[in-house]
Amino acid sequence: MTHPADIHVGKRIRHQRWLKGITQQQLAEAVGIKFQQIQKYETGANRVSASRLWDIAATLEKPVAYFFEGIETGAEPNTDLDNKDEALLVADFRRLAKHQQTALRNVQSAMLEVSF
């Protein structure tokens, strides 16, 4: 039987992986397992061991505690974004080099100054 805590942790893993723009295969390779195991973690079908969660957290650049946030209330991951397009923009932006991020912010500022 799948435990609600395993489902919660799995959803948090999937959400952070998605926001980082990392595939299941890439995450699996980074932590030394097969992508099928990542699938099972993300669905809660398999429980993530403490050491594996440590490796996943390091790869996703999140503290281990992040994966348990909201577990008491059953809260879904909150991105403070309204839709998938916004989340994709954020994920893509994070993958840019710093100078590219700066250039994109400058373009954005210029676009906002133009009245439509």
Phi, psi and omega in degrees: 000134180283131180271140180304328179294322179293322178294316180299310180299318179298319178296322180292322176298309182301316182298313180292322177299315181296315180296327179282349182074030181256134177281165175300321179298315180296317178295316180300314179298322182294329182254003173079036177225179178273152182297332179299327178292322176299317178304315182293323176296314185294332178269350183083005180294327176239143178279138179273125177290162181300316182292324178290320177296324176301314180294317179296315180300317180296318180295320181273001178057048178227148173290152180304323182300332180306321186289349178253354180301134178081004185293329181295326183259353183074023183294140175283157175304135181248120180259353186060024177246148185276333183205175183295324179301317178296317180296322178294320177299316179296314180298316179295319180300318182294337180275349180284153172293158183303318180293329177289321177298317179298315180298319180293320177297323178295318177298316180300314180299317179297319180295323181289335179283340180278127178275142182260000000 
